[in-house]
Amino acid sequence: GTPLTGVTVSATNGTTVTTTKSTSEPAGGFLLSGLSPGSYSITLSLSGYSDETYLVDLAPGASSTVHAELAG
């Protein structure tokens, strides 16, 4: 689909319940830095679209990519 700008991306750690947020850039990408290893619930939201949630396990020193689409 077409990249969306301004999508709110929230990563909530399943253990600590700490949430880190970011916003997508014009090409649709986003970066959540400084996350501790663990299981995260990644939620993407934008007005006019249905929220999407993904579960991601982040290993120590690793990065992860989420390919997502929002339904309008």
All heavy atoms as an XYZ file, in Angstrom:
493
protein
N       0.810     -1.187      0.000
C       0.000      0.000      0.000
C       0.857      1.256      0.000
O       2.081      1.214     -0.033
N       0.215      2.369      0.037
C       0.876      3.669      0.054
C       1.380      3.988      1.457
O       0.650      3.804      2.426
C      -0.117      4.770     -0.378
O      -0.630      4.450     -1.668
C       0.545      6.123     -0.419
N       2.642      4.452      1.586
C       3.154      4.818      2.921
C       2.308      5.930      3.548
O       1.829      6.823      2.865
C       4.572      5.331      2.629
C       4.932      4.742      1.311
C       3.645      4.628      0.546
N       2.122      5.835      4.854
C       1.346      6.831      5.591
C       2.254      7.621      6.525
O       3.052      7.056      7.257
C       0.255      6.146      6.416
C      -0.815      5.393      5.632
C      -1.715      4.607      6.583
C      -1.636      6.357      4.801
N       2.115      8.935      6.495
C       2.856      9.824      7.384
C       2.015     10.113      8.619
O       0.804     10.240      8.525
C       3.148     11.159      6.666
O       3.884     10.892      5.478
C       3.948     12.094      7.546
N       2.656     10.210      9.765
C       1.961     10.612     10.987
C       1.293      9.494     11.749
O       0.494      9.753     12.641
N       1.627      8.243     11.412
C       1.088      7.113     12.163
C       1.746      7.093     13.539
O       2.966      7.191     13.648
C       1.352      5.772     11.437
C       0.900      4.590     12.276
C       0.671      5.756     10.073
N       0.957      6.999     14.590
C       1.498      6.877     15.943
C       1.845      5.413     16.171
O       1.014      4.534     15.978
C       0.485      7.346     17.000
O       0.191      8.723     16.770
C       1.031      7.169     18.408
N       3.086      5.174     16.569
C       3.579      3.820     16.825
C       3.916      3.735     18.306
O       4.734      4.501     18.804
C       4.828      3.512     15.975
C       5.289      2.093     16.204
C       4.551      3.766     14.496
N       3.256      2.811     19.009
C       3.474      2.642     20.446
C       3.991      1.234     20.712
O       3.400      0.264     20.246
C       2.171      2.838     21.217
O       1.627      4.104     20.960
N       5.093      1.145     21.452
C       5.648     -0.150     21.845
C       5.506     -0.279     23.358
O       6.080      0.513     24.104
C       7.113     -0.245     21.452
N       4.729     -1.266     23.786
C       4.511     -1.479     25.220
C       5.174     -2.778     25.633
O       4.877     -3.843     25.092
C       3.002     -1.528     25.552
O       2.404     -0.309     25.109
C       2.782     -1.699     27.039
N       6.100     -2.668     26.588
C       6.806     -3.836     27.110
C       5.832     -4.668     27.932
O       5.159     -4.146     28.825
C       7.992     -3.386     27.959
C       8.822     -4.526     28.475
O       8.358     -5.338     29.265
N      10.065     -4.576     28.037
N       5.746     -5.978     27.629
C       4.803     -6.855     28.295
C       5.097     -7.093     29.763
O       4.198     -7.438     30.536
N       6.354     -6.894     30.187
C       6.732     -7.127     31.582
C       6.619     -5.856     32.417
O       6.013     -5.850     33.478
C       8.171     -7.675     31.665
O       8.241     -8.876     30.902
C       8.567     -7.963     33.104
N       7.212     -4.779     31.927
C       7.258     -3.534     32.702
C       6.069     -2.614     32.424
O       5.863     -1.649     33.144
C       8.545     -2.751     32.392
O       8.505     -2.333     31.010
C       9.790     -3.576     32.654
N       5.333     -2.880     31.361
C       4.200     -2.078     30.895
C       4.635     -0.645     30.565
O       3.835      0.283     30.558
C       3.016     -2.110     31.901
C       1.737     -1.599     31.265
C       2.780     -3.501     32.444
N       5.912     -0.465     30.266
C       6.443      0.824     29.838
C       6.153      0.997     28.351
O       6.349      0.072     27.569
C       7.971      0.883     30.064
O       8.232      0.654     31.450
C       8.550      2.213     29.638
N       5.691      2.191     27.956
C       5.364      2.458     26.561
C       6.304      3.498     25.986
O       6.562      4.531     26.600
C       3.904      2.939     26.422
O       3.033      1.917     26.913
C       3.555      3.249     24.981
N       6.821      3.210     24.787
C       7.655      4.133     24.031
C       6.912      4.447     22.744
O       6.358      3.551     22.111
C       9.015      3.486     23.702
O       9.660      3.112     24.928
C       9.911      4.431     22.928
N       6.887      5.739     22.350
C       6.140      6.141     21.162
C       7.031      6.791     20.114
O       8.064      7.366     20.432
C       5.016      7.110     21.533
C       3.920      6.468     22.346
C       2.767      7.425     22.557
C       1.654      6.724     23.339
N       0.474      7.567     23.465
N       6.575      6.682     18.872
C       7.235      7.314     17.741
C       6.145      7.671     16.733
O       4.990      7.281     16.886
C       8.249      6.353     17.122
O       8.913      6.952     16.033
N       6.525      8.404     15.687
C       5.601      8.765     14.608
C       6.264      8.433     13.282
O       7.461      8.682     13.103
C       5.276     10.273     14.667
O       4.745     10.571     15.963
C       4.260     10.657     13.612
N       5.479      7.882     12.359
C       6.044      7.511     11.056
C       6.433      8.746     10.258
O       5.818      9.802     10.355
C       5.063      6.638     10.265
O       3.917      7.375      9.898
N       7.467      8.581      9.459
C       7.984      9.637      8.607
C       7.309      9.567      7.238
O       6.503      8.657      7.005
C       9.496      9.481      8.499
C       9.912      8.033      8.302
C      10.912      7.844      7.193
O      12.082      8.073      7.417
O      10.459      7.457      6.120
N       7.602     10.506      6.328
C       6.917     10.530      5.025
C       6.987      9.231      4.216
O       6.042      8.891      3.510
C       7.600     11.675      4.278
C       8.029     12.600      5.371
C       8.454     11.682      6.502
N       8.060      8.470      4.339
C       8.173      7.207      3.607
C       7.480      6.059      4.340
O       7.491      4.918      3.878
C       9.645      6.867      3.369
N       6.885      6.359      5.513
C       6.161      5.348      6.275
C       6.981      4.635      7.331
O       6.459      3.860      8.106
N       8.278      4.880      7.364
C       9.152      4.216      8.335
C       9.088      4.879      9.702
O       8.642      6.014      9.851
N       9.541      4.142     10.705
C       9.608      4.680     12.061
C      10.737      3.984     12.799
O      11.177      2.911     12.416
C       8.280      4.500     12.811
C       7.862      3.060     12.988
C       8.274      2.327     14.085
C       7.062      2.448     12.044
C       7.899      1.004     14.246
C       6.667      1.126     12.198
C       7.093      0.401     13.300
N      11.209      4.603     13.860
C      12.283      4.046     14.674
C      11.915      4.196     16.136
O      11.524      5.276     16.586
C      13.600      4.777     14.396
C      14.805      4.344     15.221
C      15.184      2.900     14.891
C      15.971      5.277     14.956
N      12.009      3.093     16.858
C      11.831      3.097     18.314
C      13.180      2.684     18.887
O      13.561      1.523     18.781
C      10.745      2.107     18.726
C       9.327      2.438     18.271
C       8.427      1.214     18.369
C       8.763      3.574     19.091
N      13.911      3.628     19.438
C      15.243      3.308     19.951
C      15.238      3.238     21.467
O      14.345      3.747     22.132
C      16.258      4.358     19.468
O      15.884      5.634     19.921
N      16.255      2.567     22.003
C      16.421      2.476     23.446
C      15.531      1.458     24.125
O      15.373      1.507     25.342
N      14.949      0.546     23.352
C      14.091     -0.472     23.955
C      14.928     -1.562     24.602
O      15.911     -2.021     24.021
C      13.171     -1.102     22.907
C      12.181     -0.171     22.204
C      11.395     -0.945     21.155
C      11.241      0.467     23.211
N      14.542     -1.983     25.783
C      15.201     -3.096     26.463
C      14.742     -4.399     25.819
O      13.657     -4.470     25.248
C      14.823     -3.113     27.943
O      15.202     -1.921     28.559
N      15.561     -5.458     25.917
C      15.121     -6.760     25.409
C      13.825     -7.189     26.097
O      13.587     -6.855     27.257
C      16.267     -7.697     25.790
C      17.447     -6.806     25.966
C      16.904     -5.508     26.481
N      12.973     -7.892     25.357
C      11.722     -8.380     25.923
C      10.636     -8.498     24.887
O      10.861     -8.305     23.696
N       9.444     -8.800     25.349
C       8.274     -8.928     24.480
C       7.525     -7.600     24.450
O       7.291     -6.993     25.499
C       7.345    -10.023     24.990
O       7.992    -11.268     24.912
N       7.158     -7.178     23.253
C       6.475     -5.901     23.071
C       5.206     -6.065     22.264
O       5.138     -6.879     21.344
C       7.385     -4.895     22.343
C       8.503     -4.387     23.198
C       9.694     -5.092     23.303
C       8.379     -3.207     23.915
C      10.729     -4.638     24.109
C       9.406     -2.736     24.717
C      10.579     -3.464     24.800
O      11.598     -3.010     25.600
N       4.225     -5.257     22.598
C       3.025     -5.101     21.804
C       3.203     -3.795     21.035
O       3.326     -2.729     21.645
C       1.808     -5.023     22.730
O       0.651     -4.736     22.007
N       3.276     -3.878     19.703
C       3.477     -2.705     18.855
C       2.125     -2.332     18.250
O       1.532     -3.119     17.517
C       4.481     -2.990     17.713
C       5.763     -3.625     18.253
C       4.742     -1.728     16.902
C       6.618     -2.724     19.081
N       1.629     -1.140     18.570
C       0.335     -0.696     18.055
C       0.536      0.507     17.149
O       1.222      1.459     17.515
C      -0.624     -0.336     19.211
O      -0.792     -1.486     20.043
C      -1.979      0.112     18.684
N      -0.067      0.437     15.956
C      -0.025      1.526     14.996
C      -1.421      2.124     14.894
O      -2.401      1.381     14.757
C       0.416      1.014     13.624
C       1.865      0.547     13.550
C       1.966     -0.897     13.978
C       2.396      0.715     12.157
N      -1.510      3.457     14.972
C      -2.823      4.099     14.903
C      -2.736      5.418     14.133
O      -1.739      6.133     14.206
C      -3.394      4.327     16.303
O      -2.524      5.119     17.075
N      -3.805      5.683     13.390
C      -3.936      6.921     12.623
C      -5.425      7.179     12.440
O      -6.187      6.256     12.109
C      -3.243      6.791     11.262
C      -3.270      8.018     10.343
C      -2.473      9.177     10.965
C      -2.695      7.672      8.979
N      -5.844      8.396     12.670
C      -7.250      8.760     12.533
C      -7.766      8.356     11.154
O      -7.110      8.594     10.140
C      -7.412     10.267     12.733
O      -8.764     10.638     12.612
N      -8.935      7.711     11.126
C      -9.532      7.277      9.876
C      -9.167      5.863      9.479
O      -9.656      5.347      8.476
N      -8.285      5.223     10.252
C      -7.835      3.855      9.976
C      -8.055      2.992     11.212
O      -8.072      3.495     12.336
C      -6.345      3.833      9.612
C      -6.036      4.496      8.292
C      -5.838      5.864      8.212
C      -5.941      3.739      7.129
C      -5.557      6.491      7.002
C      -5.661      4.349      5.917
C      -5.467      5.722      5.859
O      -5.198      6.318      4.655
N      -8.171      1.694     11.004
C      -8.269      0.757     12.127
C      -6.891      0.540     12.730
O      -5.915      0.394     11.990
C      -8.821     -0.589     11.651
O     -10.120     -0.438     11.134
N      -6.793      0.534     14.064
C      -5.524      0.257     14.738
C      -5.070     -1.165     14.403
O      -5.897     -2.064     14.235
C      -5.659      0.381     16.252
C      -5.864      1.811     16.713
O      -5.900      2.725     15.873
O      -6.002      2.007     17.934
N      -3.772     -1.348     14.330
C      -3.185     -2.674     14.121
C      -2.176     -2.920     15.234
O      -1.421     -2.016     15.605
C      -2.472     -2.772     12.766
C      -3.399     -2.719     11.571
C      -4.229     -3.972     11.408
O      -3.786     -5.058     11.847
O      -5.337     -3.870     10.841
N      -2.163     -4.128     15.786
C      -1.227     -4.482     16.858
C      -0.444     -5.726     16.469
O      -1.009     -6.675     15.927
C      -1.980     -4.727     18.183
O      -2.682     -3.524     18.540
C      -1.017     -5.087     19.308
N       0.848     -5.693     16.726
C       1.765     -6.785     16.417
C       2.550     -7.132     17.668
O       2.881     -6.253     18.459
C       2.744     -6.374     15.302
C       2.039     -5.980     14.027
C       1.590     -4.675     13.836
C       1.799     -6.918     13.031
C       0.916     -4.316     12.680
C       1.130     -6.559     11.869
C       0.698     -5.264     11.700
O       0.025     -4.911     10.557
N       2.868     -8.402     17.847
C       3.692     -8.837     18.971
C       5.099     -9.090     18.466
O       5.294     -9.776     17.460
C       3.111    -10.095     19.607
C       1.685     -9.947     20.145
C       1.200    -11.276     20.723
C       1.610     -8.855     21.198
N       6.086     -8.521     19.165
C       7.481     -8.628     18.767
C       8.317     -9.013     19.977
O       8.174     -8.415     21.043
C       7.993     -7.279     18.193
C       9.471     -7.343     17.892
C       7.197     -6.880     16.964
N       9.185    -10.025     19.810
C      10.157    -10.387     20.843
C      11.492     -9.790     20.436
O      12.009    -10.106     19.364
C      10.276    -11.904     20.992
C       9.041    -12.505     21.636
O       8.511    -11.887     22.581
O       8.603    -13.574     21.196
N      12.054     -8.929     21.277
C      13.307     -8.247     20.985
C      14.424     -8.862     21.823
O      14.389     -8.802     23.053
C      13.160     -6.757     21.285
C      14.271     -5.842     20.828
C      14.474     -5.934     19.314
C      13.960     -4.415     21.218
N      15.405     -9.456     21.142
C      16.548    -10.083     21.809
C      17.610     -9.023     22.133
O      17.655     -7.965     21.495
C      17.139    -11.167     20.913
N      18.480     -9.291     23.110
C      19.549     -8.341     23.451
C      20.415     -8.018     22.233
O      20.831     -8.914     21.498
C      20.369     -9.072     24.512
C      19.415    -10.057     25.109
C      18.512    -10.463     23.970
N      20.624     -6.740     21.967
C      21.483     -6.291     20.874
C      20.869     -6.451     19.496
O      21.530     -6.196     18.499
N      19.627     -6.859     19.414
C      18.999     -7.100     18.119
C      18.094     -5.960     17.710
O      17.737     -5.101     18.509
C      18.169     -8.389     18.192
N      17.758     -5.945     16.419
C      16.739     -5.029     15.934
C      15.638     -5.850     15.297
O      15.829     -7.040     15.016
C      17.347     -4.046     14.918
O      17.813     -4.758     13.788
N      14.510     -5.254     15.081
C      13.377     -5.962     14.498
C      12.672     -5.050     13.517
O      12.639     -3.838     13.698
C      12.409     -6.394     15.609
O      11.340     -7.140     15.067
N      12.118     -5.629     12.466
C      11.377     -4.880     11.464
C       9.933     -5.343     11.482
O       9.655     -6.541     11.512
C      11.977     -5.118     10.061
O      13.347     -4.712     10.066
C      11.219     -4.340      8.997
N       9.015     -4.384     11.464
C       7.586     -4.682     11.402
C       7.060     -4.137     10.082
O       7.167     -2.931      9.828
C       6.816     -4.040     12.579
C       5.319     -4.264     12.429
C       7.313     -4.582     13.906
N       6.560     -4.998      9.231
C       5.910     -4.587      7.990
C       4.421     -4.583      8.257
O       3.835     -5.622      8.543
C       6.268     -5.540      6.843
C       7.724     -5.528      6.501
N       8.292     -4.546      5.741
C       8.714     -6.356      6.858
C       9.591     -4.778      5.624
N       9.875     -5.867      6.296
N       3.803     -3.417      8.196
C       2.405     -3.291      8.617
C       1.591     -2.528      7.598
O       2.126     -1.704      6.842
C       2.359     -2.581      9.962
N       0.300     -2.801      7.586
C      -0.648     -2.051      6.781
C      -1.858     -1.715      7.644
O      -2.290     -2.525      8.451
C      -1.095     -2.869      5.571
C      -0.005     -3.049      4.540
C      -0.535     -3.647      3.241
O      -1.731     -3.491      2.942
O       0.270     -4.264      2.534
N      -2.357     -0.493      7.477
C      -3.558     -0.078      8.207
C      -4.742     -0.101      7.255
O      -4.643      0.347      6.119
C      -3.381      1.346      8.760
C      -2.297      1.548      9.814
C      -2.219      3.019     10.212
C      -2.573      0.706     11.029
N      -5.851     -0.647      7.731
C      -7.070     -0.697      6.932
C      -7.884      0.568      7.161
O      -8.068      0.984      8.302
C      -7.889     -1.929      7.306
N      -8.341      1.167      6.082
C      -9.114      2.415      6.190
C     -10.579      2.180      6.346
O     -11.139      1.156      6.347
